[in-house]
Structure formats: structure tokens, C-alpha cells
């Protein structure tokens, strides 16, 4: 199996881990009654860490469909190659590094890491379009 597909799978695991971490901390703050209920009531703002985890998750979900589509389309089109491989590595490891930086509230470096992941996404798309 090509490394791009492995990195796609790892990115999906990262997304699942982010969902679970944010859900765990929200439940810890709001309680299991809130978690298992309809969640109709207005709750106080989340504490900083769970709020950051939710924002990091939302940020991942903005580009994740593009990454999934680009990797799968490149695989189907037979366009996996050097660009898509480097791009997939940059995207995955950028997104992986982004989470603790965001949770810790690290400015600037977090944005640079986001940019690296985005360059990776662009490389995968370029690999798909021009090989």
C-alpha cells in the first residue's frame, strides 16, 4: 500500500482522537447528564483547554475533506508520486503537531505549522492535477 493511503488512515485516526479528547473534556466540565441529554440548555463557556480542542478539531475538519478527496482521487487516477507523498507527510505531521500547539495556546508557531500542513495539502492536489 502506498504511504499516502497510510497517512490518510493515520489522519482519520487523528481526527477520531480529537473528537474523543474534546468530547471527554466537555463531558468532564458539563457532566454526564449533559452528555447523555438533549443538550438543549445553554451552558457556560467551555474552559480554555476543551474550547481549544474543539477549535483545533473544527480547523482540521475544514481541510480534511479536501485531503481525503485529493489522496483518493490521486490513487484512483494513478497519480500518486513524489509530490503526493511529500504532501501527505507534511499534511499529517503538520496536523499532528498543530493539536498540542493549539491546546497549549502557542501563537505564531502554531500558525506556521498550520501553513506547513496546508502546503502539504496543496502538494497532494498539485500531484493529482499535474503528476
VENLINPE-V332647 format. One record per backbone hydrogen bond with DSSP energy under -1.0 kcal/mol. NH is the residue of the N-H (numbers start at 1). CO is the residue of the C=O. E is the energy in kcal/mol with one decimal. If there is no record, write none. Layout:
BEGIN
nh:co:e
NH:CO:E
NH:CO:E
END
This chain:
BEGIN
nh:co:e
6:2:-1.4
7:3:-2.9
8:4:-2.0
9:5:-2.3
10:6:-2.4
11:7:-2.2
12:8:-2.1
13:9:-1.9
14:10:-2.2
15:11:-2.3
16:12:-2.2
17:13:-2.6
18:14:-2.4
19:15:-2.2
20:16:-2.5
21:17:-2.6
22:18:-2.3
23:19:-2.4
24:20:-2.6
25:21:-2.2
26:22:-2.3
27:23:-2.6
28:24:-2.4
29:25:-1.8
30:26:-3.3
31:27:-2.8
35:31:-1.9
36:32:-2.7
51:47:-2.1
52:48:-2.5
53:49:-2.5
54:50:-2.2
55:51:-2.1
56:52:-2.9
57:53:-2.3
58:54:-2.6
59:55:-2.3
60:56:-2.2
61:57:-2.4
63:60:-1.0
64:60:-2.3
67:63:-2.2
68:64:-2.9
69:65:-2.6
70:66:-2.7
71:67:-2.7
72:68:-2.6
73:69:-2.7
74:70:-2.4
75:71:-2.2
76:72:-2.7
77:73:-2.5
79:74:-3.0
85:81:-2.5
86:82:-2.5
87:83:-2.6
88:84:-2.4
89:85:-2.2
90:86:-2.7
91:87:-2.7
92:88:-2.7
93:89:-2.5
94:90:-2.0
95:91:-2.7
96:92:-2.6
97:93:-2.2
98:94:-1.9
99:95:-1.2
101:97:-1.4
102:98:-2.7
103:99:-2.8
104:100:-2.2
105:102:-1.2
106:101:-2.6
109:107:-3.1
112:108:-2.5
113:109:-2.7
114:110:-2.3
115:111:-2.2
116:112:-2.0
117:113:-2.2
118:114:-2.2
119:115:-2.4
120:116:-2.0
121:117:-2.1
122:118:-2.5
123:119:-2.4
124:120:-2.0
125:121:-2.1
126:122:-2.9
127:123:-2.8
128:124:-2.1
129:125:-2.3
130:126:-3.2
131:127:-1.4
END
